[in-house]
Amino acid sequence: MPPSADNYSDYLQLNQLLKSQRLLSDPPHHDEMLFIIQHQTSELWLKLIVHELIAAVEFVRQDELARSFKILARVKHVTSQLLDQWSVLATLTPSEYGEFRGVLGSASGLQSWQYRLIEFLLGKKDRRVLRIHADHHDIHDRLERALDQPSLYHEFIHLLSRRGMSVPQDMLDRPPTDSHEEHPGLVDVFRTIYLDPDTHWEAYEMCEKLVDVDEQWALWRFRHLKVVERVIGFKRGTGGTAGVDYLKRLVEGRFFHELWTVRTALG
């Protein structure tokens, strides 16, 4: 028989988990606990998203498109949880944050390797971000492996080709290490799907699931921007970024460009 837990606390390893909030402010500032738990819980949700996306990529690779639908619906809802969490951090006032911000040093959400892993899994590849983790070889190696492997979007595009859709050959030949760039030929493929959803039902459903995920991440980025602006204004970020100005450039980012462009092409 497989091993089993003796009780709830042991199963969830609560003893270790609840001791992982180490305040660095001296004397301890009341609101640092909020800041730590906010980011720790975010990383737990990100871990679940990574877990789900890895499974989704494999299902699409194996032509089991329908099995990815529930997974992507779950990813959408988990991202919604991350989005809602910003309202908790928004209760932190500039004065309160200023009391302990100095203990962060150069620590920054920019260094969240799980967030980068999610970007790679969805198709936004950028080898430059590996430099951030050069001193953490295990993290660097995991990100590099994800960079070299096909993303969810990459696998979906190849699946469409296997199912007889006219995916441009240069898109099929594109190395998985390259970040996806919008291609008008792929817009045409999606236009065909959207104009006849009954014939292409699974592909049509997958398109909408991907848009759901993309939209939630766009909302998350916008909420991130507004909370940062509310708490620190236009100060520079602790990781050395331009803070709000840096986040503004990210707000309009998309993972699946053609799935947005095709909406304009439909008539």
C-alpha positions in Angstrom: 0.0 0.0 0.0 1.2 3.6 -0.7 2.1 5.7 2.4 -0.6 7.8 3.9 -0.5 10.9 6.1 -1.4 10.7 9.8 -3.2 14.0 9.9 -4.1 17.2 8.1 -1.1 19.1 9.2 1.4 16.4 8.2 -0.2 15.9 4.8 0.1 19.7 4.0 3.4 20.1 5.8 1.9 23.0 7.7 4.7 23.1 10.3 7.2 23.9 7.6 4.8 26.1 5.6 3.7 28.3 8.5 7.3 28.9 9.6 8.3 30.2 6.2 7.3 33.8 6.8 10.6 35.4 8.1 10.2 39.1 8.7 13.4 41.1 8.2 12.3 44.5 9.5 13.6 45.4 12.9 11.5 45.9 14.9 9.2 43.7 12.9 6.7 45.8 10.9 3.1 44.6 11.0 2.5 44.9 7.3 5.6 42.9 6.2 3.6 39.8 7.0 1.0 40.7 4.4 3.7 41.4 1.8 5.4 38.1 2.3 2.3 36.0 2.3 0.9 37.8 -0.7 4.0 36.8 -2.7 4.4 33.3 -1.3 0.8 32.4 -2.1 1.3 33.8 -5.6 4.2 31.5 -6.1 2.2 28.6 -5.0 -0.5 29.4 -7.6 2.2 29.9 -10.2 3.5 26.4 -9.3 0.1 25.0 -10.1 -0.1 26.8 -13.4 3.3 25.4 -14.4 2.1 21.9 -13.4 -1.1 22.3 -15.5 0.6 23.9 -18.6 3.2 21.1 -18.8 0.4 18.6 -18.9 -1.5 20.7 -21.5 1.5 20.9 -23.8 1.9 17.1 -23.7 -1.8 16.5 -24.5 -1.6 18.8 -27.5 1.6 17.1 -28.7 -0.2 13.8 -28.5 -3.2 15.1 -30.5 -5.5 14.8 -27.5 -6.7 18.4 -27.8 -10.0 17.9 -25.8 -8.1 16.8 -22.7 -6.3 20.1 -22.5 -9.6 22.1 -22.3 -10.3 21.4 -18.6 -6.7 22.2 -17.8 -6.8 25.5 -19.6 -10.1 26.4 -17.9 -8.3 25.7 -14.6 -5.4 27.8 -15.6 -7.8 30.7 -16.3 -9.4 30.4 -12.9 -6.1 30.1 -11.1 -4.9 33.3 -12.9 -8.2 34.9 -11.7 -7.1 34.1 -8.2 -3.8 35.8 -8.7 -5.6 38.8 -10.2 -8.0 39.1 -7.2 -5.0 38.9 -4.8 -3.9 42.3 -5.9 -6.8 43.8 -4.0 -5.3 42.6 -0.8 -1.9 44.1 -1.5 -3.6 47.3 -2.5 -4.6 47.8 1.2 -0.9 48.5 1.8 -0.4 52.2 1.9 2.8 54.0 0.7 3.7 55.0 4.3 3.3 51.4 5.5 5.4 49.9 2.6 8.1 52.5 3.1 8.6 51.3 6.7 10.0 48.0 5.5 10.8 48.3 1.8 14.5 48.7 2.5 14.8 45.2 3.7 14.0 43.9 0.3 17.4 45.0 -1.0 17.5 44.0 -4.7 14.8 41.3 -4.3 12.1 41.8 -6.9 9.2 40.0 -8.6 11.3 40.4 -11.7 13.3 37.5 -10.4 10.2 35.1 -10.2 11.5 32.2 -12.3 8.1 30.5 -12.2 6.6 33.5 -13.9 9.3 33.3 -16.6 8.6 29.5 -17.0 5.0 30.2 -17.6 5.9 32.8 -20.3 8.1 30.2 -21.9 5.4 27.5 -21.8 2.9 29.9 -23.4 5.4 30.9 -26.2 7.0 34.2 -25.0 10.7 33.2 -25.2 13.5 35.5 -24.3 17.0 34.1 -23.6 18.1 37.3 -22.0 16.1 36.6 -18.8 18.3 33.6 -18.1 21.0 36.1 -17.0 18.9 37.0 -14.0 19.3 33.4 -12.7 22.9 32.8 -13.7 24.0 32.3 -10.1 21.2 29.7 -9.4 22.2 26.8 -11.7 19.3 24.6 -11.1 16.8 27.4 -11.9 18.9 28.5 -14.9 19.0 25.0 -16.3 15.3 24.4 -15.9 14.4 27.7 -17.7 16.9 26.9 -20.4 15.3 23.5 -21.0 11.9 25.1 -21.2 13.3 27.7 -23.6 14.5 24.9 -25.9 11.2 23.0 -25.9 8.1 23.7 -27.9 5.5 25.9 -26.2 1.8 25.3 -25.9 1.1 27.6 -28.9 3.9 26.0 -30.9 2.4 22.6 -30.4 -1.1 23.8 -31.2 0.1 25.3 -34.5 1.7 22.0 -35.5 -1.4 20.1 -34.5 -3.5 22.3 -36.9 -1.0 21.5 -39.6 -1.4 17.7 -38.9 -5.1 18.2 -39.1 -4.9 19.6 -42.6 -4.9 23.3 -42.0 -2.8 25.5 -44.3 -0.3 26.6 -41.7 2.6 28.5 -43.4 5.7 26.4 -43.7 8.0 29.0 -42.3 5.9 28.9 -39.1 6.3 25.1 -38.9 10.1 25.5 -39.5 10.5 28.1 -36.8 12.7 26.8 -34.0 10.9 26.4 -30.6 13.5 28.6 -29.0 12.2 31.7 -30.9 9.6 33.9 -29.3 6.4 33.8 -31.3 5.9 36.7 -33.7 2.6 37.4 -35.4 2.1 35.9 -38.9 -0.6 36.9 -41.3 -0.8 33.4 -42.7 -1.7 32.1 -39.3 -4.4 34.7 -39.0 -5.9 33.2 -42.2 -5.9 29.8 -40.6 -7.8 31.0 -37.5 -10.2 32.9 -39.8 -11.1 29.6 -41.5 -11.7 28.0 -38.1 -13.9 30.9 -36.8 -15.9 31.1 -40.0 -16.8 27.4 -39.7 -16.7 26.4 -36.1 -18.9 23.3 -36.6 -16.3 21.8 -38.9 -13.4 22.7 -36.7 -15.0 22.5 -33.3 -12.1 21.2 -31.3 -9.7 23.8 -32.8 -12.3 26.5 -32.3 -12.7 25.6 -28.7 -9.0 25.5 -28.2 -8.7 29.0 -29.7 -11.2 30.3 -27.2 -9.5 28.6 -24.2 -6.2 30.2 -25.2 -7.8 33.6 -25.5 -9.3 33.1 -22.0 -5.8 32.5 -20.6 -4.3 35.4 -22.5 -7.0 37.8 -21.4 -6.6 36.9 -17.7 -2.9 37.5 -17.9 -3.5 40.8 -19.5 -5.8 41.8 -16.7 -3.2 40.5 -14.2 -0.5 42.7 -15.7 -2.8 45.8 -15.6 -3.8 45.2 -12.0 -0.1 44.8 -11.1 0.7 48.1 -12.7 -2.1 49.9 -10.8 -1.2 48.5 -7.4 2.5 49.3 -7.9 1.5 52.9 -8.9 -0.8 53.2 -5.9 1.8 52.0 -3.4 5.1 53.4 -4.7 4.1 55.9 -7.4 6.8 56.3 -10.0 9.8 55.2 -7.9 12.2 52.7 -9.4 11.6 49.0 -8.7 13.7 47.2 -6.2 15.0 45.0 -9.0 16.4 48.0 -10.9 13.5 48.4 -13.3 11.8 51.7 -14.1 8.9 50.6 -11.9 5.5 51.8 -13.3 7.0 52.9 -16.6 8.5 49.4 -17.1 5.1 47.8 -16.2 3.3 50.0 -18.6 5.3 48.6 -21.5 4.2 45.1 -20.5 0.4 45.8 -20.2 -0.3 45.5 -23.9 1.7 42.2 -24.2 0.0 39.2 -25.7 0.9 35.5 -25.9 -1.3 34.6 -28.9 -1.3 37.5 -31.2 -3.2 36.0 -34.2 -6.1 35.0 -32.0 -6.7 38.7 -31.2 -6.0 39.9 -34.8 -8.4 37.4 -36.3 -11.3 39.2 -34.6 -10.8 42.2 -36.8 -10.5 40.0 -39.9 -13.9 38.4 -39.3 -16.9 40.1 -41.1 
